C-alpha cells in the first residue's frame, strides 16, 4: 500500500476512472477538497494508462497538455529494471473542488519541456584526486563492515557526505553508508539541488549555515531521522531493540531507481542480517521516495524472515527535545517533536507518520547502556506480503515561516495529512 496521504483522494479518483474505462478516453482528475492543492504528486501506473490508450509498445511514452495547452512535465520511471517504464509521475496544482481532464496521446518520446529539477538522489564515490563523481552511482555495494570515517586522520570520506543523499526543493536527507546506518537531515534555504556540492570542499563545513542551508541534526546513538531497527522477542521472554546496521549483515547494496525532475527514488537492500544468536537471518529492503514541494521523504520497508512477534521500529532523535507529541487522523497515526534541537541552535520540528493499521506502539528508548539511545520510537507490525510505510517530516525554522513555533508546525502537519 502507499501512504501518500495528501494525494489519496486524487489518486483514487484517477484509478477509478482508469479502471472503469473499456475504450480509450481522457483521464479525469479531481480535488474533492474545498481548498487549493499546490503541486500535488500524481502517479499513474502503466497498466492504468493502457486501459485508457490501449497497449503501449516498448519504447513508447505518452504526452498530455495542461488546460492552457502547455505540455505536462511527465517523469517515466522503470521501477523493476526491465528497461520499460512502470509508472508515470507528474505534478498538478488544483483549485478548490477542481475537476480537470487530460487527453493522453502515445508518443515516441516524453514531451520536450524544459523542466526545473525539483527532486534528486545521488551516491558519489571519492576519486583518487579527492574529487567526487561527477556522475552519481547507479548501484553500489558497501564494503563489508565499513567503519565511520575518522576525520582527524582523513579530511574526506570514501563517499560524498558519507553516503547516499536525497533532496527536493524544500529539504534533504542522507544515509551513513557504513555500520552506523543512520539518517540525517539537510535543512535547505534554497529550492535548487545542492547535495552534489555539499561536502566537496573541506574549507566549507556543512555543519555551519551556508547560503543554501546546512546539516541541521545531531544523530549520536539515536535513530536520527527515521533510521530502522527491529524489536525482537528473545527466548528468555525479554525484548531487545536491534539497529539495522552493524557488523552482522552479509551485504548492503544501494540502487538508484529514479532521479527527478519530479521525484527521486533509491533502494537499499540489507542481506542476511543476523539479528540475534540462534535466530535465522533477516533480509530488509527499504525503498525511499522524495518528491517536489514536500518537507518529507517516504519509506517502504519489506522484511523477509523476521522472527515471530518481531516489530519494525523507526524513530526521532530526542537529544535536545523535551517532549514527544502524538497525532492521529483519518487513516494515520504518528509522533512529532518541536524544540531548539538543530545544530544551529534554533528550532526544528520532526515527525513520523504511518498508516494507522500498521502502528503497534509508541515508546521512548533509555538514554544509556543500550545500543539505541535518545530516541522516540514508533513500532509497526511486519507482514511479508505488504511493506511497512512511513513518512519522515523535517521542518527547520530557517526553511519556512510555518516552522517558527510548535503550533504552526502542528498546523502544517495536520493540513499536509488531511
Secondary structure, 3 states (H helix, E strand, C coil): CCCCHHHHHHHHHHHHHHHCCCCCCCEEEECCCCCCEEEEEEEEEHHHHHHHHCCCCCCCEEECECCCCCECCCEEECCCCCCCCCEEEEEEEECCCCEEEECCEEECCCCCCCCCCCEEEECCEECCCCCECCCCCCEEECCCCCCCCCCCCCCCCCEHHHCCEEEECCEEEEECCCCCCCEEEEEECCCCCCCCCCCCCCCCCCCCCCCCEEECCCCCCCCCEEEEEEEEECCCCCEEEEECCCCCEEEEEEEEEEECCCEEEEEEEEEEECCCCCCCCEEEEEEEEEECCCCEEEEEEEEECCCCCCEEEEEEECCCCCCCEEEEECCEEEEEEEEECCCCCCEEEEEEEEEHHHEEEEEECCCCCCCCCCEEEEEEECECCECEEEEEEEEECCCCHHHCCHHHHHHHHHHHCC
